[in-house]
Amino acid sequence: MESGNHLLYPTVMELPLSFESAFDIINRWNSYPKRVFMSDDDFSVIYYYLEAVDVIQQSVSVPGYQSQSKDAIRMAVARLKLEFQNIIISVTNATKGRSSTYLSSSANQSLCSTNMSSSMSDGTTTSYEINIVSLNSPSTAGAISRLSCIAKRMNLVGYIGECFEVYKSVRMVYLENNLKQLGIEKLSTRDLGLFLEEFKKKIDRLIRAAEVCYWILFSSEKKFCSQIFDGIEHDSCFSETIKDAEIQLMNFAEALINSFRSPEKLFKFLDLSKRLSNTWVLLDPTYFSWAKGPEGAPVLRSNDKIGEVVRAILSDFEKSVAYELSTISEPGGTIHFLTKYVIDYVNLMVTHKKVLSDFIVSTPSTTFGDLVIPDVEFAQLAGRGQTLALHFVMIIVVLRFNLEKKSKYYKDDTLAHLFMANNLLYIVQAIRKSPELEEMIGEEYMNKLSENYLRQAISNYQSSTCERMLYCLRDEEEGHRFFSACFSSRGNLRRRVRSFNAMFEKIHSTQARWVVQHLELREELRLSIVEKIIPAYASFLERFKKRGEGRKYAYIKYSVEDLQTLIIRDFFQKYHSNIAEMELSKMKAQSSPNIIHINT
């Protein structure tokens, strides 16, 4: 059958129809079985029937025709409802196998007659098929013309609601089937404790489904509905048609939003918020006006709920950093895994800074159970007005507090100080490597972190290491004449030297197993020990050689050069034993070694 507007008004037809002819046409079709449809025949057949309906409708108020007209209208409404249903089912079924290309990207969306593919968060592409009505095809255009003609007659006789009900019942099933193909199913309580990878897949599925629905399915549905009910108020019909699909999407979203919270889920929620917001911005204008109404696009309005979860996760994360209970996992004072994890997590938050800042609008709590953060930690940050930055600082603060608690697990105070120096330096340098994070933390707090806390940890390590050896090398003559009298004996001298040897050997064997990963810190610590111990040891040997009138004592085990070599070569050898000799040569080349201050 040809299509086109010229078929709306066929030239060969007994027009105008008389009332009797019109009634006869309607009555005759009423006697046909319900499975026989005039819409399956040539368009002129249904057009002829619609002309008959027009004649009857015009005769409703004419005396003498009122009773017959009402009977005819009743029969016509029943027949037109069947025809409307038959046509819309045919159009809907014709969409099976027809699909759309969809690239899940904020910068690239397209629509054409091929397979649908979606770019997932991990970079992979998943192909799948959805069914859409091709509004521009000749067969669809002809069907829409018939549906529109029927809808207009039903509206004139006051029964447009019958068409709305048929439309909704057919198209709701169509949308439901498409949602199934998009993977939107009902989530049970079992799914609320999803493993992270499964959770990520479902978030990606929700993002994809929301974009497909609002950019393609619902937009196409709005156009389809508007063309059928052109000139008739139909917004409620459209909104009720997509209502169940929107509720299903919203239930899926809420199940994920209300699932078990964990820090790892934060970034998928932020991705979800960003993509839903982008979907909202890029809505099709034909759908835009309804979606912006108070009841429109509920899943795209999920940001308030997502925001609540994001704030809760951030608060939970701060508490978990404060109260993470693992003990020291490895000996040697190395960087704790918590430090690396927290810094990596903060850097990830920085990459989501824009959307995260929209949610984080209040300053962090300074009380974590029995842990209260002193106000002095934030004194320099008052008035900055960057609440997200304050949360980042809080995370660093509670991390430092926790690391200090973990350092107590080391029985050796010197190793505890080295542990703090290692971890604080890692924090400082990690922040320095990220210009965005460094700017948010602020120079004031960075100086406090590096110049106060880090320098104090380094100084504590140096003092704790050197004081034990310097105690053995002390000059007791000054202010201690009693000890001086006793000190000149050979036995006392022997005990003093052996005491130093034993102390050095203990420190040497212990600190050779300790870890300092950062090269500059490693050099600084070694040279600082050399700078304090070597002059004192040289003076010690000189004093006691004079006391011994130049005699050579076999129990003086180390020369000055031997001692310097052992410190430079062996301290913190565990991490970089393969380059210890290179460092030794470099340090020995310095005629007057100075402390290397690490670049923090």
C-alpha positions in Angstrom: 0.0 0.0 0.0 1.3 3.4 -0.8 1.7 6.0 1.8 1.3 9.7 1.8 -1.2 12.5 2.5 -3.0 12.0 -0.8 -4.4 8.7 0.6 -6.2 10.6 3.3 -8.8 11.9 0.8 -9.4 9.2 -1.8 -11.1 10.5 -4.9 -13.4 7.4 -5.5 -15.8 7.3 -2.6 -19.5 8.1 -2.0 -19.1 11.3 -0.1 -20.7 12.8 1.7 -22.1 9.8 3.6 -25.7 9.9 4.7 -26.6 9.0 8.3 -28.0 5.7 7.2 -24.8 4.8 5.2 -22.6 5.8 8.1 -24.7 3.8 10.6 -24.6 0.8 8.3 -20.8 0.9 8.0 -20.4 1.1 11.8 -23.0 -1.6 12.4 -21.4 -3.9 9.8 -18.0 -3.7 11.4 -19.5 -4.3 14.8 -20.7 -7.7 13.5 -17.2 -8.7 12.4 -15.0 -10.9 14.7 -12.6 -8.9 16.9 -9.7 -10.5 15.2 -10.6 -8.9 11.9 -9.1 -5.4 11.5 -9.8 -2.8 8.9 -6.3 -1.4 9.7 -4.9 -4.6 8.1 -6.5 -3.6 4.8 -6.0 -0.6 2.5 -6.0 2.8 4.3 -9.1 3.8 2.5 -11.1 1.3 4.4 -10.3 2.8 7.8 -10.7 6.3 6.4 -14.2 5.4 5.2 -15.0 4.1 8.7 -13.7 7.3 10.3 -15.8 9.4 7.9 -18.8 7.4 9.1 -17.9 8.2 12.7 -17.8 11.9 11.9 -21.3 11.8 10.4 -22.7 9.9 13.4 -21.0 12.3 15.8 -22.4 15.3 14.1 -25.9 13.7 14.3 -25.8 13.1 18.1 -27.8 16.3 18.9 -30.1 16.1 15.8 -33.7 15.2 16.8 -34.7 11.8 15.6 -31.1 10.5 15.3 -30.0 10.8 19.0 -30.7 7.2 20.1 -29.2 5.6 17.0 -26.2 7.9 17.1 -25.5 7.0 20.7 -25.6 3.3 19.8 -23.4 3.8 16.8 -20.9 5.9 18.9 -20.8 3.0 21.5 -20.1 0.5 18.7 -17.5 2.8 17.1 -15.6 3.4 20.3 -15.2 -0.4 20.9 -14.1 -1.0 17.3 -11.7 2.0 17.2 -10.1 0.9 20.5 -9.4 -2.5 18.9 -8.0 -0.9 15.8 -5.9 1.5 17.8 -4.5 -1.5 19.8 -3.8 -3.5 16.7 -1.9 -0.7 15.1 0.2 0.2 18.1 1.0 -3.4 18.8 2.1 -3.8 15.2 4.3 -0.8 15.4 5.8 -1.9 18.7 6.5 -5.4 17.4 8.1 -4.0 14.3 10.8 -2.5 16.5 12.2 -5.9 17.5 15.6 -6.3 15.9 15.9 -2.6 15.3 18.6 -1.1 17.5 20.6 1.9 18.3 24.2 2.8 18.6 25.0 4.4 21.9 28.5 5.5 22.9 28.6 6.1 26.7 30.7 9.2 26.7 30.0 12.7 28.0 31.3 14.1 24.7 29.9 11.6 22.2 26.3 10.3 21.9 24.9 9.1 18.6 21.8 7.4 17.3 21.5 5.2 14.3 20.3 1.8 13.1 23.0 -0.6 14.3 24.1 -2.4 17.5 24.3 -0.4 20.7 27.6 -0.3 22.5 28.6 1.3 25.8 31.9 2.4 27.0 32.4 1.1 30.6 34.4 2.7 33.4 37.3 0.2 32.9 37.6 1.2 29.2 36.0 -1.9 27.8 33.0 -1.7 25.4 29.9 -3.8 25.8 27.6 -4.2 22.8 23.9 -4.8 23.4 20.6 -4.2 21.6 17.5 -2.1 22.4 14.4 -1.7 20.4 13.3 1.8 19.2 10.6 3.1 17.0 12.0 4.5 13.7 9.7 7.5 13.4 11.0 8.4 9.9 10.3 5.1 8.2 7.3 5.1 5.7 5.5 2.2 7.4 5.8 3.9 10.9 4.7 7.3 9.5 1.6 5.6 8.0 0.8 3.8 11.2 1.2 7.1 13.2 -1.2 8.8 10.8 -3.8 6.2 11.4 -3.3 6.2 15.1 -3.6 10.0 15.1 -6.8 9.9 13.1 -8.3 7.4 15.5 -7.2 9.4 18.5 -8.8 12.6 17.2 -12.2 10.8 16.7 -12.0 9.2 20.1 -11.3 12.6 21.6 -14.2 14.2 19.8 -16.7 11.6 21.1 -15.2 11.9 24.6 -13.4 8.6 24.8 -9.7 9.6 24.4 -9.0 7.9 27.7 -9.5 4.5 26.0 -6.7 5.3 23.6 -4.5 6.5 26.5 -5.0 3.2 28.4 -4.2 1.1 25.3 -1.1 3.2 24.5 0.2 2.9 28.1 -0.5 -0.8 28.4 1.4 -1.6 25.2 4.3 0.8 25.5 4.9 0.1 29.2 5.7 -3.5 28.3 7.9 -2.3 25.5 9.9 -0.1 27.9 10.1 -2.8 30.5 11.6 -5.2 28.0 14.2 -2.6 27.0 15.2 -2.1 30.6 15.7 -5.9 30.9 18.0 -5.8 28.0 19.9 -3.0 29.7 20.3 -5.2 32.8 18.1 -3.3 35.1 16.6 -5.9 37.4 15.1 -5.8 40.9 17.8 -5.9 43.5 17.2 -8.1 46.5 18.5 -7.5 50.0 21.2 -10.1 49.2 22.6 -7.6 46.7 22.9 -4.8 49.2 26.2 -6.2 50.4 27.7 -6.5 47.0 31.4 -7.2 46.4 33.2 -4.2 45.1 33.6 -5.4 41.5 30.0 -6.4 41.3 29.0 -3.1 42.7 31.1 -1.3 40.1 29.5 -3.3 37.3 26.0 -2.4 38.6 26.8 1.3 38.8 28.1 1.2 35.2 24.9 -0.6 34.2 22.8 2.1 35.9 24.7 4.9 34.2 24.4 3.3 30.9 20.6 2.6 31.4 20.0 6.1 32.6 21.7 7.6 29.6 20.0 5.3 27.1 16.6 5.9 28.7 16.7 9.7 28.9 18.7 10.3 25.8 17.0 7.7 23.5 14.1 5.7 24.8 12.1 8.3 26.7 13.0 11.0 24.2 11.8 8.8 21.3 8.8 7.8 23.3 7.9 11.5 23.8 8.1 12.2 20.1 6.0 9.1 19.3 3.4 9.9 21.8 3.2 13.6 20.7 2.8 12.6 17.0 -0.1 10.2 17.8 -1.9 12.6 20.1 -1.1 15.8 18.3 -3.5 18.6 19.3 -4.6 16.6 22.3 -3.4 17.1 25.9 -1.3 14.0 26.5 1.4 14.8 29.0 -0.2 12.6 31.7 -0.4 9.7 29.2 3.3 10.0 28.5 4.4 10.5 32.1 2.3 7.5 33.2 3.8 5.4 30.3 7.3 5.9 31.4 6.5 6.0 35.1 7.1 2.3 35.8 10.4 2.4 33.9 11.5 5.4 35.9 10.5 3.8 39.2 12.4 0.7 38.2 15.5 2.8 37.4 15.1 4.7 40.6 14.7 1.5 42.7 17.8 0.1 41.1 19.7 3.4 41.9 18.4 3.5 45.5 19.4 -0.1 46.2 22.9 0.7 45.1 23.0 4.0 47.0 21.7 2.3 50.2 24.1 -0.7 49.9 26.8 -1.3 52.4 29.1 1.7 52.5 32.8 1.4 52.0 35.6 3.9 51.1 36.2 2.1 47.7 32.6 2.9 46.6 33.1 6.6 46.9 34.5 7.1 43.5 31.8 5.1 41.7 29.2 7.3 43.4 31.0 10.4 42.3 31.2 9.0 38.7 27.4 8.2 39.0 26.7 11.8 40.1 28.8 13.3 37.3 27.2 11.2 34.6 23.6 11.7 35.8 24.2 15.4 35.9 25.6 15.3 32.4 22.6 13.3 31.3 20.3 16.0 32.7 22.2 18.8 30.9 22.0 17.0 27.5 18.3 16.1 27.6 16.6 16.3 24.2 14.5 19.5 23.9 11.4 17.6 23.0 11.6 15.8 26.3 13.2 18.6 28.2 10.1 20.6 29.3 8.5 17.6 30.9 11.6 16.3 32.6 12.2 19.7 34.2 8.9 19.5 35.9 8.4 18.6 39.5 7.8 14.9 38.8 10.2 14.5 35.9 13.4 12.4 35.7 13.6 11.3 39.3 16.7 9.2 38.8 18.5 12.3 37.5 17.6 14.0 40.7 19.4 11.5 42.9 22.3 13.8 43.7 20.9 14.7 47.1 20.8 11.1 48.1 24.2 10.5 46.5 25.5 13.5 48.4 24.4 12.0 51.7 26.2 8.8 51.0 29.4 10.6 49.9 29.4 12.7 53.1 28.9 9.6 55.2 31.6 7.7 53.4 34.1 10.5 53.8 33.2 10.7 57.5 33.6 6.9 57.8 36.9 7.1 56.1 38.3 9.8 58.4 37.2 7.6 61.4 38.7 4.5 59.9 42.0 6.3 59.4 42.0 7.4 63.0 41.2 4.0 64.4 42.8 1.6 61.9 44.1 -1.1 64.3 46.8 -2.9 62.4 50.1 -3.2 64.1 53.5 -2.9 62.4 53.5 -5.4 59.6 57.2 -5.4 58.9 60.3 -4.6 61.0 62.8 -1.9 60.0 60.6 1.2 60.3 59.5 1.1 56.7 56.5 3.0 55.3 53.3 1.6 56.7 50.7 0.3 54.2 48.1 2.6 55.8 50.2 5.6 54.8 50.4 4.6 51.2 46.7 3.6 51.1 45.5 6.9 52.6 47.7 9.1 50.4 46.6 7.2 47.2 43.0 7.6 48.4 43.4 11.3 48.9 45.0 11.7 45.5 42.0 9.9 43.9 39.7 12.3 45.7 41.6 15.2 44.2 40.9 13.9 40.7 37.2 14.1 41.7 37.6 17.5 43.4 35.0 19.4 41.4 32.0 17.0 42.0 33.3 16.2 45.5 33.3 19.9 46.4 29.6 20.2 45.6 28.8 17.6 48.2 31.3 18.5 51.0 29.9 21.7 52.4 30.6 21.5 56.1 33.9 21.4 58.1 35.2 18.1 59.4 34.5 17.0 63.0 37.4 17.2 65.3 36.2 14.5 67.6 36.5 10.8 66.9 35.3 9.0 69.9 38.0 9.4 72.6 40.3 11.1 70.1 40.0 14.8 70.0 42.0 16.8 67.5 43.5 19.9 69.1 42.3 23.2 67.6 45.9 24.2 67.1 46.1 21.7 64.2 43.6 24.0 62.2 44.6 27.4 63.6 46.4 28.4 60.5 43.6 27.2 58.2 40.8 29.3 59.8 38.9 31.4 57.3 40.2 29.7 54.2 36.6 28.7 53.3 37.6 25.5 51.5 35.8 22.8 53.4 37.1 20.0 51.2 40.6 21.2 51.8 39.9 21.1 55.6 38.8 17.5 55.2 42.1 16.6 53.4 44.0 18.2 56.2 42.0 16.3 58.8 42.8 13.1 57.0 46.5 13.9 57.2 46.2 14.9 60.9 44.4 11.7 62.0 46.8 9.6 59.9 49.7 11.2 61.7 48.1 10.5 65.1 47.5 6.9 64.2 51.1 6.5 63.0 52.3 7.9 66.3 50.3 5.2 68.0 51.6 2.5 65.7 55.2 3.7 66.4 54.7 2.6 70.0 54.7 -1.0 68.9 58.4 -0.7 68.3 60.2 -1.5 71.5 63.2 0.5 70.3 62.5 4.2 70.6 65.1 5.0 68.0 63.3 2.8 65.5 60.0 4.4 66.4 61.4 7.8 65.5 62.8 6.4 62.2 59.4 5.0 61.4 57.8 8.4 61.9 60.4 10.1 59.8 59.9 7.6 56.9 56.2 7.9 56.9 56.0 11.7 57.4 58.5 12.2 54.5 56.4 9.9 52.3 53.3 12.0 53.1 55.1 15.4 52.5 56.6 14.3 49.2 53.4 12.7 48.0 51.6 15.9 48.6 54.3 17.9 46.9 54.0 15.7 43.8 50.4 16.8 43.3 50.2 20.5 42.7 46.4 20.5 43.2 46.6 18.6 46.5 49.5 20.8 47.7 47.5 23.9 46.9 44.5 22.6 48.8 46.5 21.6 51.8 48.2 25.0 51.8 51.7 26.1 52.4 51.1 26.9 56.1 50.2 23.4 57.0 52.8 21.9 54.6 55.5 23.9 56.5 54.1 22.7 59.8 54.2 19.1 58.5 57.7 19.2 57.1 59.5 21.7 59.4 57.9 20.8 62.7 56.7 17.1 62.7 59.1 15.6 60.1 62.2 17.6 61.4 61.3 16.6 64.9 61.1 12.9 64.0 64.5 13.1 62.3 66.1 15.0 65.2 64.7 12.5 67.7 66.2 9.6 65.7 69.6 11.3 65.5 69.6 12.1 69.2 68.5 8.7 70.2 71.1 7.0 68.0 74.1 9.2 68.9 73.5 9.8 72.6 74.0 6.1 73.5 77.4 6.1 71.7 78.4 9.6 72.9 77.7 8.5 76.5 80.5 5.9 76.2 82.8 8.6 74.7 82.1 11.3 77.3 85.0 13.1 78.9 84.5 12.6 82.6 87.4 14.8 83.6 85.5 18.0 83.3 83.8 18.6 86.7 84.4 15.0 87.9 87.8 14.8 89.5 86.9 11.6 91.4 86.2 9.8 88.1 89.3 11.3 86.7 91.4 9.7 89.3 89.9 6.3 88.6 89.9 6.8 84.9 93.6 6.7 84.3 93.9 3.0 85.2 94.4 0.7 82.3 91.4 -1.5 83.4 89.0 1.4 83.4 90.2 2.5 80.0 89.7 -1.1 78.7 86.1 -1.2 80.0 85.3 2.2 78.5 86.6 1.2 75.0 84.9 -2.2 75.2 81.7 -0.5 76.3 81.8 1.7 73.2 82.6 -1.2 70.9 79.7 -3.2 72.3 77.3 -0.3 71.9 78.4 0.5 68.4 78.2 -3.2 67.3 74.7 -3.4 68.7 73.5 -0.3 66.9 75.4 -1.2 63.8 73.9 -4.7 63.5 70.4 -3.4 64.4 70.3 -0.4 62.1 71.8 -2.3 59.2 68.4 -4.1 59.1 66.4 -1.0 59.2 64.8 0.6 56.1 65.1 4.1 54.8 63.8 4.1 51.2 64.4 7.7 50.4 67.9 8.3 49.2 68.3 11.8 50.5 67.0 10.9 53.9 69.2 7.9 54.0 72.3 10.1 53.2 71.2 12.7 55.7 70.8 10.3 58.6 74.1 8.5 57.9 76.1 11.8 57.6 74.4 13.3 60.7 75.6 10.3 62.7 79.1 10.5 61.1 79.2 14.2 61.9 78.4 13.7 65.6 80.2 10.4 66.3 83.4 10.6 64.3 84.8 13.8 65.8 83.9 12.6 69.3 85.4 9.1 68.6 88.6 10.7 67.2 88.9 12.9 70.3 88.2 9.9 72.6 91.0 7.9 71.0 93.4 10.8 71.1 92.7 11.5 74.8 93.2 7.9 75.8 96.2 7.3 73.7 97.8 10.2 75.5 96.7 8.7 78.8 98.4 5.5 77.7 101.5 7.4 76.7 101.2 6.4 73.1 100.9 2.7 73.8 98.9 0.7 71.3 95.9 -1.1 72.9 94.6 -4.2 71.1 91.1 -3.6 72.4 90.7 -0.4 70.5 88.8 -2.3 67.7 87.9 0.4 65.2 90.0 3.1 63.6 88.2 6.4 62.9 88.1 5.5 59.2 86.7 2.0 60.0 84.0 3.5 62.0 83.0 6.0 59.4 83.0 3.3 56.7 80.7 1.0 58.7 78.2 3.8 59.4 78.1 5.0 55.8 78.1 1.6 54.2 75.9 -0.5 56.5 73.3 1.7 58.2 69.9 1.1 56.5 71.5 -1.4 54.2 68.4 -3.6 53.9 66.6 -1.5 51.3 69.6 -0.7 49.0 72.4 -3.0 49.9 73.3 -3.2 46.2 74.2 0.5 46.0 75.8 0.8 49.4 79.3 0.9 48.0 78.3 3.6 45.5 77.0 5.8 48.3 80.1 5.1 50.4 82.4 6.3 47.6 80.3 9.4 47.1 80.3 10.3 50.8 84.0 9.6 51.3 84.7 11.9 48.4 83.3 14.8 50.5 86.3 16.2 52.2 84.2 17.9 54.8 80.8 16.1 55.0 77.8 18.3 55.7 74.3 17.3 56.5 72.2 17.0 53.4 68.8 18.5 54.1 66.2 16.6 52.2 63.9 18.6 49.8 60.5 18.5 51.4 
